[in-house]
Amino acid sequence: MAQFDVYLNPIPAARRAYPYVVAMQSDITLDAREQIVAPLAPHGSMLGVSGHLTPRVEVNGSDQIVFIPRLTAIRSRDLAPRIGSIASARSELLAAVDYLFFGV
């Protein structure tokens, strides 16, 4: 498990609205029992939501919105299968976290 890896949402009841989650924790926490994740939702279902706290990314050719304000902890063992990575959006993701916690 690496930072910014994308997984199928392990919560079946939430999967329809948020099909994926992204691991937000640093790679130094690889052995942690829980991982902090942010949910992703298809951009088309959330028109007008994109902004500082909700970066837009691509997952397997599909535009997704990352909901940084909805960070949550998930058991690491529940994060599977790995769908891909959005590490290419690292700057936008970290800027959203900074904005959420520090207002900058």
Secondary structure, 3 states (H helix, E strand, C coil): CCCCEEEECCCHHHCCCCCEEEECCCHHHCCCCEEEEEEEEEHHHHCCCCECCECEEEECCEEEEECHHHCEEEEHHHCCCEEEECHHHHHHHHHHHHHHHHCC
